């Protein structure tokens, strides 16, 4: 944040990395790691009008998975 202007500046990554792919889910909420789920990285939430909501912890990827795109 620029303290003089009270604005945030976002910079896009030249080549974004995909850490998690969630096919069939529209992520509508991100949260900190779940304290009750060991080694979780983030928690996500969805709200599907037909199927209800889903809460799911996401785990850190193994080195093998990090090489996949």
PDB file of N, CA, C, O and CB in Angstrom:
ATOM      1  N   UNK A   1       0.848  -1.181   0.000  1.00  0.00           N
ATOM      2  CA  UNK A   1       0.000   0.000   0.000  1.00  0.00           C
ATOM      3  C   UNK A   1       0.885   1.231   0.000  1.00  0.00           C
ATOM      4  O   UNK A   1       1.888   1.293   0.710  1.00  0.00           O
ATOM      5  CB  UNK A   1      -0.960   0.005   1.218  1.00  0.00           C
ATOM      6  N   UNK A   2       0.508   2.190  -0.788  1.00  0.00           N
ATOM      7  CA  UNK A   2       1.220   3.461  -0.826  1.00  0.00           C
ATOM      8  C   UNK A   2       0.653   4.353   0.271  1.00  0.00           C
ATOM      9  O   UNK A   2      -0.466   4.849   0.138  1.00  0.00           O
ATOM     10  CB  UNK A   2       1.099   4.143  -2.231  1.00  0.00           C
ATOM     11  N   UNK A   3       1.414   4.570   1.369  1.00  0.00           N
ATOM     12  CA  UNK A   3       0.864   5.309   2.503  1.00  0.00           C
ATOM     13  C   UNK A   3       0.421   6.729   2.162  1.00  0.00           C
ATOM     14  O   UNK A   3      -0.502   7.250   2.788  1.00  0.00           O
ATOM     15  CB  UNK A   3       1.877   5.364   3.595  1.00  0.00           C
ATOM     16  N   UNK A   4       1.057   7.357   1.191  1.00  0.00           N
ATOM     17  CA  UNK A   4       0.692   8.730   0.837  1.00  0.00           C
ATOM     18  C   UNK A   4      -0.608   8.822   0.066  1.00  0.00           C
ATOM     19  O   UNK A   4      -1.272   9.858   0.104  1.00  0.00           O
ATOM     20  CB  UNK A   4       1.786   9.357   0.034  1.00  0.00           C
ATOM     21  N   UNK A   5      -0.985   7.770  -0.630  1.00  0.00           N
ATOM     22  CA  UNK A   5      -2.168   7.825  -1.492  1.00  0.00           C
ATOM     23  C   UNK A   5      -3.287   6.896  -1.044  1.00  0.00           C
ATOM     24  O   UNK A   5      -4.375   6.914  -1.621  1.00  0.00           O
ATOM     25  CB  UNK A   5      -1.781   7.486  -2.899  1.00  0.00           C
ATOM     26  N   UNK A   6      -3.034   6.083  -0.019  1.00  0.00           N
ATOM     27  CA  UNK A   6      -4.027   5.121   0.460  1.00  0.00           C
ATOM     28  C   UNK A   6      -4.557   4.227  -0.656  1.00  0.00           C
ATOM     29  O   UNK A   6      -5.759   3.980  -0.747  1.00  0.00           O
ATOM     30  CB  UNK A   6      -5.180   5.851   1.114  1.00  0.00           C
ATOM     31  N   UNK A   7      -3.661   3.752  -1.492  1.00  0.00           N
ATOM     32  CA  UNK A   7      -4.044   2.848  -2.582  1.00  0.00           C
ATOM     33  C   UNK A   7      -3.156   1.618  -2.563  1.00  0.00           C
ATOM     34  O   UNK A   7      -2.013   1.653  -2.107  1.00  0.00           O
ATOM     35  CB  UNK A   7      -3.950   3.558  -3.954  1.00  0.00           C
ATOM     36  N   UNK A   8      -3.712   0.541  -3.066  1.00  0.00           N
ATOM     37  CA  UNK A   8      -2.937  -0.685  -3.224  1.00  0.00           C
ATOM     38  C   UNK A   8      -2.497  -0.792  -4.672  1.00  0.00           C
ATOM     39  O   UNK A   8      -3.206  -0.364  -5.582  1.00  0.00           O
ATOM     40  CB  UNK A   8      -3.761  -1.937  -2.797  1.00  0.00           C
ATOM     41  N   UNK A   9      -1.329  -1.362  -4.876  1.00  0.00           N
ATOM     42  CA  UNK A   9      -0.841  -1.580  -6.236  1.00  0.00           C
ATOM     43  C   UNK A   9      -0.663  -3.081  -6.437  1.00  0.00           C
ATOM     44  O   UNK A   9       0.047  -3.734  -5.673  1.00  0.00           O
ATOM     45  CB  UNK A   9       0.502  -0.808  -6.495  1.00  0.00           C
ATOM     46  N   UNK A  10      -1.301  -3.620  -7.458  1.00  0.00           N
ATOM     47  CA  UNK A  10      -1.205  -5.035  -7.766  1.00  0.00           C
ATOM     48  C   UNK A  10      -0.302  -5.226  -8.972  1.00  0.00           C
ATOM     49  O   UNK A  10      -0.376  -4.479  -9.948  1.00  0.00           O
ATOM     50  CB  UNK A  10      -2.599  -5.642  -8.022  1.00  0.00           C
ATOM     51  N   UNK A  11       0.543  -6.228  -8.889  1.00  0.00           N
ATOM     52  CA  UNK A  11       1.416  -6.567  -9.998  1.00  0.00           C
ATOM     53  C   UNK A  11       1.120  -7.986 -10.430  1.00  0.00           C
ATOM     54  O   UNK A  11       1.122  -8.900  -9.606  1.00  0.00           O
ATOM     55  CB  UNK A  11       2.904  -6.404  -9.613  1.00  0.00           C
ATOM     56  N   UNK A  12       0.865  -8.181 -11.713  1.00  0.00           N
ATOM     57  CA  UNK A  12       0.569  -9.533 -12.193  1.00  0.00           C
ATOM     58  C   UNK A  12       1.865 -10.315 -12.376  1.00  0.00           C
ATOM     59  O   UNK A  12       2.914  -9.751 -12.686  1.00  0.00           O
ATOM     60  CB  UNK A  12      -0.227  -9.485 -13.523  1.00  0.00           C
ATOM     61  N   UNK A  13       1.765 -11.607 -12.179  1.00  0.00           N
ATOM     62  CA  UNK A  13       2.908 -12.486 -12.376  1.00  0.00           C
ATOM     63  C   UNK A  13       3.120 -12.685 -13.878  1.00  0.00           C
ATOM     64  O   UNK A  13       2.145 -12.888 -14.602  1.00  0.00           O
ATOM     65  CB  UNK A  13       2.697 -13.854 -11.651  1.00  0.00           C
ATOM     66  N   UNK A  14       4.347 -12.633 -14.363  1.00  0.00           N
ATOM     67  CA  UNK A  14       4.578 -12.836 -15.792  1.00  0.00           C
ATOM     68  C   UNK A  14       4.181 -14.242 -16.247  1.00  0.00           C
ATOM     69  O   UNK A  14       3.706 -14.426 -17.368  1.00  0.00           O
ATOM     70  CB  UNK A  14       6.041 -12.584 -16.122  1.00  0.00           C
ATOM     71  N   UNK A  15       4.377 -15.217 -15.385  1.00  0.00           N
ATOM     72  CA  UNK A  15       3.986 -16.589 -15.695  1.00  0.00           C
ATOM     73  C   UNK A  15       3.389 -17.203 -14.426  1.00  0.00           C
ATOM     74  O   UNK A  15       4.111 -17.784 -13.616  1.00  0.00           O
ATOM     75  CB  UNK A  15       5.212 -17.433 -16.220  1.00  0.00           C
ATOM     76  N   UNK A  16       2.072 -17.072 -14.257  1.00  0.00           N
ATOM     77  CA  UNK A  16       1.431 -17.569 -13.026  1.00  0.00           C
ATOM     78  C   UNK A  16       1.626 -19.067 -12.835  1.00  0.00           C
ATOM     79  O   UNK A  16       1.689 -19.827 -13.801  1.00  0.00           O
ATOM     80  CB  UNK A  16      -0.056 -17.253 -13.046  1.00  0.00           C
ATOM     81  N   UNK A  17       1.719 -19.475 -11.581  1.00  0.00           N
ATOM     82  CA  UNK A  17       1.826 -20.889 -11.228  1.00  0.00           C
ATOM     83  C   UNK A  17       0.473 -21.395 -10.750  1.00  0.00           C
ATOM     84  O   UNK A  17      -0.245 -20.689 -10.041  1.00  0.00           O
ATOM     85  CB  UNK A  17       2.908 -21.110 -10.139  1.00  0.00           C
ATOM     86  N   UNK A  18       0.132 -22.598 -11.133  1.00  0.00           N
ATOM     87  CA  UNK A  18      -1.108 -23.203 -10.662  1.00  0.00           C
ATOM     88  C   UNK A  18      -0.752 -24.121  -9.503  1.00  0.00           C
ATOM     89  O   UNK A  18      -0.039 -25.110  -9.678  1.00  0.00           O
ATOM     90  CB  UNK A  18      -1.847 -23.985 -11.810  1.00  0.00           C
ATOM     91  N   UNK A  19      -1.253 -23.790  -8.324  1.00  0.00           N
ATOM     92  CA  UNK A  19      -0.984 -24.618  -7.152  1.00  0.00           C
ATOM     93  C   UNK A  19      -2.108 -25.608  -6.892  1.00  0.00           C
ATOM     94  O   UNK A  19      -1.862 -26.724  -6.436  1.00  0.00           O
ATOM     95  CB  UNK A  19      -0.774 -23.745  -5.931  1.00  0.00           C
ATOM     96  N   UNK A  20      -3.335 -25.207  -7.178  1.00  0.00           N
ATOM     97  CA  UNK A  20      -4.484 -26.089  -6.996  1.00  0.00           C
ATOM     98  C   UNK A  20      -5.407 -25.918  -8.185  1.00  0.00           C
ATOM     99  O   UNK A  20      -5.618 -24.802  -8.659  1.00  0.00           O
ATOM    100  CB  UNK A  20      -5.231 -25.788  -5.662  1.00  0.00           C
ATOM    101  N   UNK A  21      -5.957 -27.020  -8.670  1.00  0.00           N
ATOM    102  CA  UNK A  21      -6.957 -26.983  -9.719  1.00  0.00           C
ATOM    103  C   UNK A  21      -8.208 -27.654  -9.150  1.00  0.00           C
ATOM    104  O   UNK A  21      -8.160 -28.793  -8.687  1.00  0.00           O
ATOM    105  CB  UNK A  21      -6.451 -27.697 -11.042  1.00  0.00           C
ATOM    106  N   UNK A  22      -9.297 -26.948  -9.192  1.00  0.00           N
ATOM    107  CA  UNK A  22     -10.549 -27.447  -8.626  1.00  0.00           C
ATOM    108  C   UNK A  22     -11.582 -27.523  -9.752  1.00  0.00           C
ATOM    109  O   UNK A  22     -12.351 -26.583  -9.956  1.00  0.00           O
ATOM    110  CB  UNK A  22     -11.053 -26.528  -7.452  1.00  0.00           C
ATOM    111  N   UNK A  23     -11.599 -28.611 -10.460  1.00  0.00           N
ATOM    112  CA  UNK A  23     -12.528 -28.777 -11.563  1.00  0.00           C
ATOM    113  C   UNK A  23     -13.954 -28.906 -11.049  1.00  0.00           C
ATOM    114  O   UNK A  23     -14.222 -29.663 -10.117  1.00  0.00           O
ATOM    115  CB  UNK A  23     -12.152 -29.997 -12.399  1.00  0.00           C
ATOM    116  N   UNK A  24     -14.859 -28.165 -11.661  1.00  0.00           N
ATOM    117  CA  UNK A  24     -16.268 -28.259 -11.317  1.00  0.00           C
ATOM    118  C   UNK A  24     -16.694 -27.439 -10.122  1.00  0.00           C
ATOM    119  O   UNK A  24     -17.862 -27.477  -9.737  1.00  0.00           O
ATOM    120  CB  UNK A  24     -16.608 -29.651 -11.071  1.00  0.00           C
ATOM    121  N   UNK A  25     -15.772 -26.692  -9.519  1.00  0.00           N
ATOM    122  CA  UNK A  25     -16.115 -25.859  -8.362  1.00  0.00           C
ATOM    123  C   UNK A  25     -15.809 -24.399  -8.656  1.00  0.00           C
ATOM    124  O   UNK A  25     -14.761 -24.077  -9.217  1.00  0.00           O
ATOM    125  CB  UNK A  25     -15.349 -26.323  -7.105  1.00  0.00           C
ATOM    126  N   UNK A  26     -16.707 -23.534  -8.282  1.00  0.00           N
ATOM    127  CA  UNK A  26     -16.465 -22.093  -8.353  1.00  0.00           C
ATOM    128  C   UNK A  26     -16.134 -21.644  -6.933  1.00  0.00           C
ATOM    129  O   UNK A  26     -17.011 -21.608  -6.070  1.00  0.00           O
ATOM    130  CB  UNK A  26     -17.717 -21.302  -8.946  1.00  0.00           C
ATOM    131  N   UNK A  27     -14.897 -21.311  -6.697  1.00  0.00           N
ATOM    132  CA  UNK A  27     -14.458 -20.889  -5.367  1.00  0.00           C
ATOM    133  C   UNK A  27     -14.987 -19.486  -5.107  1.00  0.00           C
ATOM    134  O   UNK A  27     -14.743 -18.559  -5.879  1.00  0.00           O
ATOM    135  CB  UNK A  27     -12.898 -20.930  -5.241  1.00  0.00           C
ATOM    136  N   UNK A  28     -15.716 -19.351  -4.006  1.00  0.00           N
ATOM    137  CA  UNK A  28     -16.293 -18.056  -3.668  1.00  0.00           C
ATOM    138  C   UNK A  28     -15.732 -17.489  -2.366  1.00  0.00           C
ATOM    139  O   UNK A  28     -16.039 -16.357  -1.994  1.00  0.00           O
ATOM    140  CB  UNK A  28     -17.796 -18.175  -3.565  1.00  0.00           C
ATOM    141  N   UNK A  29     -14.904 -18.283  -1.673  1.00  0.00           N
ATOM    142  CA  UNK A  29     -14.317 -17.802  -0.425  1.00  0.00           C
ATOM    143  C   UNK A  29     -12.966 -18.471  -0.211  1.00  0.00           C
ATOM    144  O   UNK A  29     -12.805 -19.665  -0.464  1.00  0.00           O
ATOM    145  CB  UNK A  29     -15.262 -18.076   0.776  1.00  0.00           C
ATOM    146  N   UNK A  30     -12.004 -17.696   0.254  1.00  0.00           N
ATOM    147  CA  UNK A  30     -10.691 -18.200   0.654  1.00  0.00           C
ATOM    148  C   UNK A  30     -10.497 -17.873   2.122  1.00  0.00           C
ATOM    149  O   UNK A  30     -10.892 -16.805   2.591  1.00  0.00           O
ATOM    150  CB  UNK A  30      -9.544 -17.584  -0.220  1.00  0.00           C
ATOM    151  N   UNK A  31      -9.890 -18.795   2.839  1.00  0.00           N
ATOM    152  CA  UNK A  31      -9.639 -18.560   4.255  1.00  0.00           C
ATOM    153  C   UNK A  31      -8.267 -19.098   4.622  1.00  0.00           C
ATOM    154  O   UNK A  31      -7.656 -19.851   3.864  1.00  0.00           O
ATOM    155  CB  UNK A  31     -10.733 -19.216   5.128  1.00  0.00           C
ATOM    156  N   UNK A  32      -7.802 -18.711   5.766  1.00  0.00           N
ATOM    157  CA  UNK A  32      -6.518 -19.184   6.287  1.00  0.00           C
ATOM    158  C   UNK A  32      -6.566 -20.695   6.488  1.00  0.00           C
ATOM    159  O   UNK A  32      -7.644 -21.288   6.456  1.00  0.00           O
ATOM    160  CB  UNK A  32      -6.166 -18.470   7.617  1.00  0.00           C
ATOM    161  N   UNK A  33      -5.415 -21.322   6.695  1.00  0.00           N
ATOM    162  CA  UNK A  33      -5.413 -22.768   6.963  1.00  0.00           C
ATOM    163  C   UNK A  33      -6.322 -23.114   8.134  1.00  0.00           C
ATOM    164  O   UNK A  33      -6.447 -22.351   9.091  1.00  0.00           O
ATOM    165  CB  UNK A  33      -3.987 -23.258   7.248  1.00  0.00           C
ATOM    166  N   UNK A  34      -6.949 -24.272   8.040  1.00  0.00           N
ATOM    167  CA  UNK A  34      -7.844 -24.727   9.108  1.00  0.00           C
ATOM    168  C   UNK A  34      -7.014 -25.271  10.267  1.00  0.00           C
ATOM    169  O   UNK A  34      -6.224 -26.197  10.081  1.00  0.00           O
ATOM    170  CB  UNK A  34      -8.833 -25.812   8.584  1.00  0.00           C
ATOM    171  N   UNK A  35      -7.183 -24.716  11.434  1.00  0.00           N
ATOM    172  CA  UNK A  35      -6.405 -25.134  12.601  1.00  0.00           C
ATOM    173  C   UNK A  35      -6.661 -26.592  12.960  1.00  0.00           C
ATOM    174  O   UNK A  35      -5.790 -27.245  13.534  1.00  0.00           O
ATOM    175  CB  UNK A  35      -6.728 -24.246  13.794  1.00  0.00           C
ATOM    176  N   UNK A  36      -7.829 -27.108  12.636  1.00  0.00           N
ATOM    177  CA  UNK A  36      -8.177 -28.486  13.001  1.00  0.00           C
ATOM    178  C   UNK A  36      -7.745 -29.503  11.941  1.00  0.00           C
ATOM    179  O   UNK A  36      -7.922 -30.705  12.134  1.00  0.00           O
ATOM    180  CB  UNK A  36      -9.677 -28.596  13.228  1.00  0.00           C
ATOM    181  N   UNK A  37      -7.179 -29.033  10.822  1.00  0.00           N
ATOM    182  CA  UNK A  37      -6.740 -29.941   9.748  1.00  0.00           C
ATOM    183  C   UNK A  37      -5.232 -29.772   9.579  1.00  0.00           C
ATOM    184  O   UNK A  37      -4.771 -28.753   9.066  1.00  0.00           O
ATOM    185  CB  UNK A  37      -7.501 -29.649   8.388  1.00  0.00           C
ATOM    186  N   UNK A  38      -4.472 -30.770  10.009  1.00  0.00           N
ATOM    187  CA  UNK A  38      -3.019 -30.710   9.984  1.00  0.00           C
ATOM    188  C   UNK A  38      -2.506 -30.560   8.546  1.00  0.00           C
ATOM    189  O   UNK A  38      -2.969 -31.245   7.634  1.00  0.00           O
ATOM    190  CB  UNK A  38      -2.422 -31.967  10.638  1.00  0.00           C
ATOM    191  N   UNK A  39      -1.552 -29.659   8.366  1.00  0.00           N
ATOM    192  CA  UNK A  39      -0.877 -29.397   7.094  1.00  0.00           C
ATOM    193  C   UNK A  39      -1.773 -28.829   6.000  1.00  0.00           C
ATOM    194  O   UNK A  39      -1.446 -28.946   4.819  1.00  0.00           O
ATOM    195  CB  UNK A  39      -0.263 -30.651   6.602  1.00  0.00           C
ATOM    196  N   UNK A  40      -2.889 -28.220   6.366  1.00  0.00           N
ATOM    197  CA  UNK A  40      -3.696 -27.573   5.335  1.00  0.00           C
ATOM    198  C   UNK A  40      -3.041 -26.247   4.963  1.00  0.00           C
ATOM    199  O   UNK A  40      -2.406 -25.599   5.794  1.00  0.00           O
ATOM    200  CB  UNK A  40      -5.164 -27.355   5.822  1.00  0.00           C
ATOM    201  N   UNK A  41      -3.206 -25.854   3.702  1.00  0.00           N
ATOM    202  CA  UNK A  41      -2.607 -24.613   3.223  1.00  0.00           C
ATOM    203  C   UNK A  41      -3.616 -23.482   3.242  1.00  0.00           C
ATOM    204  O   UNK A  41      -3.348 -22.423   3.810  1.00  0.00           O
ATOM    205  CB  UNK A  41      -2.051 -24.796   1.816  1.00  0.00           C
ATOM    206  N   UNK A  42      -4.761 -23.686   2.634  1.00  0.00           N
ATOM    207  CA  UNK A  42      -5.871 -22.742   2.612  1.00  0.00           C
ATOM    208  C   UNK A  42      -7.139 -23.526   2.873  1.00  0.00           C
ATOM    209  O   UNK A  42      -7.137 -24.757   2.871  1.00  0.00           O
ATOM    210  CB  UNK A  42      -5.950 -21.967   1.254  1.00  0.00           C
ATOM    211  N   UNK A  43      -8.205 -22.809   3.094  1.00  0.00           N
ATOM    212  CA  UNK A  43      -9.535 -23.402   3.088  1.00  0.00           C
ATOM    213  C   UNK A  43     -10.334 -22.650   2.037  1.00  0.00           C
ATOM    214  O   UNK A  43     -10.155 -21.447   1.849  1.00  0.00           O
ATOM    215  CB  UNK A  43     -10.224 -23.335   4.512  1.00  0.00           C
ATOM    216  N   UNK A  44     -11.217 -23.368   1.355  1.00  0.00           N
ATOM    217  CA  UNK A  44     -12.060 -22.724   0.361  1.00  0.00           C
ATOM    218  C   UNK A  44     -13.521 -22.982   0.689  1.00  0.00           C
ATOM    219  O   UNK A  44     -13.862 -23.925   1.404  1.00  0.00           O
ATOM    220  CB  UNK A  44     -11.723 -23.226  -1.058  1.00  0.00           C
ATOM    221  N   UNK A  45     -14.358 -22.136   0.158  1.00  0.00           N
ATOM    222  CA  UNK A  45     -15.788 -22.322   0.301  1.00  0.00           C
ATOM    223  C   UNK A  45     -16.471 -22.056  -1.019  1.00  0.00           C
ATOM    224  O   UNK A  45     -16.040 -21.198  -1.789  1.00  0.00           O
ATOM    225  CB  UNK A  45     -16.352 -21.414   1.391  1.00  0.00           C
ATOM    226  N   UNK A  46     -17.545 -22.797  -1.285  1.00  0.00           N
ATOM    227  CA  UNK A  46     -18.356 -22.586  -2.474  1.00  0.00           C
ATOM    228  C   UNK A  46     -19.802 -22.423  -2.027  1.00  0.00           C
ATOM    229  O   UNK A  46     -20.159 -22.777  -0.903  1.00  0.00           O
ATOM    230  CB  UNK A  46     -18.202 -23.767  -3.492  1.00  0.00           C
ATOM    231  N   UNK A  47     -20.621 -21.893  -2.905  1.00  0.00           N
ATOM    232  CA  UNK A  47     -22.041 -21.768  -2.620  1.00  0.00           C
ATOM    233  C   UNK A  47     -22.789 -22.016  -3.918  1.00  0.00           C
ATOM    234  O   UNK A  47     -23.060 -21.081  -4.673  1.00  0.00           O
ATOM    235  CB  UNK A  47     -22.390 -20.365  -2.016  1.00  0.00           C
ATOM    236  N   UNK A  48     -23.118 -23.256  -4.176  1.00  0.00           N
ATOM    237  CA  UNK A  48     -23.825 -23.633  -5.389  1.00  0.00           C
ATOM    238  C   UNK A  48     -25.325 -23.624  -5.099  1.00  0.00           C
ATOM    239  O   UNK A  48     -25.782 -24.263  -4.152  1.00  0.00           O
ATOM    240  CB  UNK A  48     -23.359 -25.032  -5.900  1.00  0.00           C
ATOM    241  N   UNK A  49     -26.080 -22.907  -5.906  1.00  0.00           N
ATOM    242  CA  UNK A  49     -27.514 -22.775  -5.678  1.00  0.00           C
ATOM    243  C   UNK A  49     -28.236 -24.121  -5.762  1.00  0.00           C
ATOM    244  O   UNK A  49     -29.260 -24.306  -5.105  1.00  0.00           O
ATOM    245  CB  UNK A  49     -28.110 -21.807  -6.682  1.00  0.00           C
ATOM    246  N   UNK A  50     -27.727 -25.059  -6.554  1.00  0.00           N
ATOM    247  CA  UNK A  50     -28.376 -26.352  -6.722  1.00  0.00           C
ATOM    248  C   UNK A  50     -27.854 -27.422  -5.763  1.00  0.00           C
ATOM    249  O   UNK A  50     -28.605 -28.308  -5.355  1.00  0.00           O
ATOM    250  CB  UNK A  50     -28.199 -26.820  -8.135  1.00  0.00           C
ATOM    251  N   UNK A  51     -26.577 -27.346  -5.404  1.00  0.00           N
ATOM    252  CA  UNK A  51     -25.968 -28.414  -4.611  1.00  0.00           C
ATOM    253  C   UNK A  51     -25.564 -27.993  -3.203  1.00  0.00           C
ATOM    254  O   UNK A  51     -25.033 -28.806  -2.447  1.00  0.00           O
ATOM    255  CB  UNK A  51     -24.770 -28.936  -5.322  1.00  0.00           C
ATOM    256  N   UNK A  52     -25.802 -26.765  -2.848  1.00  0.00           N
ATOM    257  CA  UNK A  52     -25.430 -26.305  -1.516  1.00  0.00           C
ATOM    258  C   UNK A  52     -23.968 -25.896  -1.436  1.00  0.00           C
ATOM    259  O   UNK A  52     -23.259 -25.878  -2.443  1.00  0.00           O
ATOM    260  CB  UNK A  52     -25.714 -27.383  -0.500  1.00  0.00           C
ATOM    261  N   UNK A  53     -23.531 -25.573  -0.245  1.00  0.00           N
ATOM    262  CA  UNK A  53     -22.162 -25.108  -0.052  1.00  0.00           C
ATOM    263  C   UNK A  53     -21.208 -26.234   0.277  1.00  0.00           C
ATOM    264  O   UNK A  53     -21.598 -27.291   0.774  1.00  0.00           O
ATOM    265  CB  UNK A  53     -22.117 -24.080   1.038  1.00  0.00           C
ATOM    266  N   UNK A  54     -19.934 -25.976  -0.018  1.00  0.00           N
ATOM    267  CA  UNK A  54     -18.865 -26.923   0.286  1.00  0.00           C
ATOM    268  C   UNK A  54     -17.757 -26.144   0.983  1.00  0.00           C
ATOM    269  O   UNK A  54     -17.374 -25.063   0.535  1.00  0.00           O
ATOM    270  CB  UNK A  54     -18.334 -27.645  -1.015  1.00  0.00           C
ATOM    271  N   UNK A  55     -17.246 -26.692   2.073  1.00  0.00           N
ATOM    272  CA  UNK A  55     -16.031 -26.183   2.704  1.00  0.00           C
ATOM    273  C   UNK A  55     -14.977 -27.262   2.514  1.00  0.00           C
ATOM    274  O   UNK A  55     -15.247 -28.438   2.755  1.00  0.00           O
ATOM    275  CB  UNK A  55     -16.251 -25.831   4.241  1.00  0.00           C
ATOM    276  N   UNK A  56     -13.781 -26.878   2.088  1.00  0.00           N
ATOM    277  CA  UNK A  56     -12.746 -27.878   1.836  1.00  0.00           C
ATOM    278  C   UNK A  56     -11.378 -27.299   2.177  1.00  0.00           C
ATOM    279  O   UNK A  56     -11.049 -26.196   1.739  1.00  0.00           O
ATOM    280  CB  UNK A  56     -12.783 -28.352   0.362  1.00  0.00           C
ATOM    281  N   UNK A  57     -10.579 -28.028   2.952  1.00  0.00           N
ATOM    282  CA  UNK A  57      -9.195 -27.600   3.157  1.00  0.00           C
ATOM    283  C   UNK A  57      -8.369 -27.984   1.935  1.00  0.00           C
ATOM    284  O   UNK A  57      -8.630 -29.008   1.304  1.00  0.00           O
ATOM    285  CB  UNK A  57      -8.596 -28.233   4.449  1.00  0.00           C
ATOM    286  N   UNK A  58      -7.392 -27.181   1.604  1.00  0.00           N
ATOM    287  CA  UNK A  58      -6.452 -27.498   0.527  1.00  0.00           C
ATOM    288  C   UNK A  58      -5.096 -27.735   1.163  1.00  0.00           C
ATOM    289  O   UNK A  58      -4.685 -26.998   2.059  1.00  0.00           O
ATOM    290  CB  UNK A  58      -6.385 -26.350  -0.549  1.00  0.00           C
ATOM    291  N   UNK A  59      -4.409 -28.754   0.703  1.00  0.00           N
ATOM    292  CA  UNK A  59      -3.132 -29.135   1.289  1.00  0.00           C
ATOM    293  C   UNK A  59      -1.975 -28.698   0.413  1.00  0.00           C
ATOM    294  O   UNK A  59      -2.131 -28.495  -0.791  1.00  0.00           O
ATOM    295  CB  UNK A  59      -3.078 -30.636   1.513  1.00  0.00           C
ATOM    296  N   UNK A  60      -0.819 -28.556   1.029  1.00  0.00           N
ATOM    297  CA  UNK A  60       0.380 -28.234   0.264  1.00  0.00           C
ATOM    298  C   UNK A  60       0.648 -29.358  -0.717  1.00  0.00           C
ATOM    299  O   UNK A  60       0.448 -30.532  -0.405  1.00  0.00           O
ATOM    300  CB  UNK A  60       1.602 -28.009   1.196  1.00  0.00           C
ATOM    301  N   UNK A  61       1.104 -28.988  -1.905  1.00  0.00           N
ATOM    302  CA  UNK A  61       1.373 -29.983  -2.925  1.00  0.00           C
ATOM    303  C   UNK A  61       2.733 -30.625  -2.704  1.00  0.00           C
ATOM    304  O   UNK A  61       3.664 -29.989  -2.210  1.00  0.00           O
ATOM    305  CB  UNK A  61       1.300 -29.358  -4.310  1.00  0.00           C
ATOM    306  N   UNK A  62       2.832 -31.890  -3.077  1.00  0.00           N
ATOM    307  CA  UNK A  62       4.125 -32.560  -3.025  1.00  0.00           C
ATOM    308  C   UNK A  62       4.989 -32.017  -4.148  1.00  0.00           C
ATOM    309  O   UNK A  62       4.471 -31.370  -5.058  1.00  0.00           O
ATOM    310  CB  UNK A  62       3.971 -34.106  -3.135  1.00  0.00           C
ATOM    311  N   UNK A  63       6.293 -32.262  -4.109  1.00  0.00           N
ATOM    312  CA  UNK A  63       7.188 -31.784  -5.175  1.00  0.00           C
ATOM    313  C   UNK A  63       6.810 -32.399  -6.510  1.00  0.00           C
ATOM    314  O   UNK A  63       7.001 -31.764  -7.547  1.00  0.00           O
ATOM    315  CB  UNK A  63       8.656 -32.110  -4.843  1.00  0.00           C
ATOM    316  N   UNK A  64       6.275 -33.626  -6.517  1.00  0.00           N
ATOM    317  CA  UNK A  64       5.838 -34.278  -7.752  1.00  0.00           C
ATOM    318  C   UNK A  64       4.654 -33.510  -8.358  1.00  0.00           C
ATOM    319  O   UNK A  64       4.626 -33.274  -9.566  1.00  0.00           O
ATOM    320  CB  UNK A  64       5.446 -35.761  -7.480  1.00  0.00           C
ATOM    321  N   UNK A  65       3.689 -33.123  -7.534  1.00  0.00           N
ATOM    322  CA  UNK A  65       2.516 -32.410  -8.025  1.00  0.00           C
ATOM    323  C   UNK A  65       2.855 -31.004  -8.471  1.00  0.00           C
ATOM    324  O   UNK A  65       2.199 -30.482  -9.373  1.00  0.00           O
ATOM    325  CB  UNK A  65       1.448 -32.364  -6.960  1.00  0.00           C
ATOM    326  N   UNK A  66       3.846 -30.372  -7.882  1.00  0.00           N
ATOM    327  CA  UNK A  66       4.194 -29.005  -8.249  1.00  0.00           C
ATOM    328  C   UNK A  66       4.730 -28.924  -9.663  1.00  0.00           C
ATOM    329  O   UNK A  66       4.633 -27.869 -10.290  1.00  0.00           O
ATOM    330  CB  UNK A  66       5.210 -28.444  -7.282  1.00  0.00           C
ATOM    331  N   UNK A  67       5.287 -29.988 -10.179  1.00  0.00           N
ATOM    332  CA  UNK A  67       5.797 -29.981 -11.552  1.00  0.00           C
ATOM    333  C   UNK A  67       4.718 -30.135 -12.592  1.00  0.00           C
ATOM    334  O   UNK A  67       4.969 -29.886 -13.771  1.00  0.00           O
ATOM    335  CB  UNK A  67       6.798 -31.068 -11.728  1.00  0.00           C
ATOM    336  N   UNK A  68       3.500 -30.543 -12.192  1.00  0.00           N
ATOM    337  CA  UNK A  68       2.409 -30.740 -13.129  1.00  0.00           C
ATOM    338  C   UNK A  68       1.727 -29.403 -13.421  1.00  0.00           C
ATOM    339  O   UNK A  68       1.702 -28.512 -12.572  1.00  0.00           O
ATOM    340  CB  UNK A  68       1.393 -31.762 -12.574  1.00  0.00           C
ATOM    341  N   UNK A  69       1.180 -29.272 -14.617  1.00  0.00           N
ATOM    342  CA  UNK A  69       0.414 -28.077 -14.965  1.00  0.00           C
ATOM    343  C   UNK A  69      -0.901 -28.473 -15.539  1.00  0.00           C
ATOM    344  O   UNK A  69      -1.702 -27.610 -15.899  1.00  0.00           O
ATOM    345  CB  UNK A  69       1.169 -27.194 -15.945  1.00  0.00           C
TER     346      UNK A  69
END
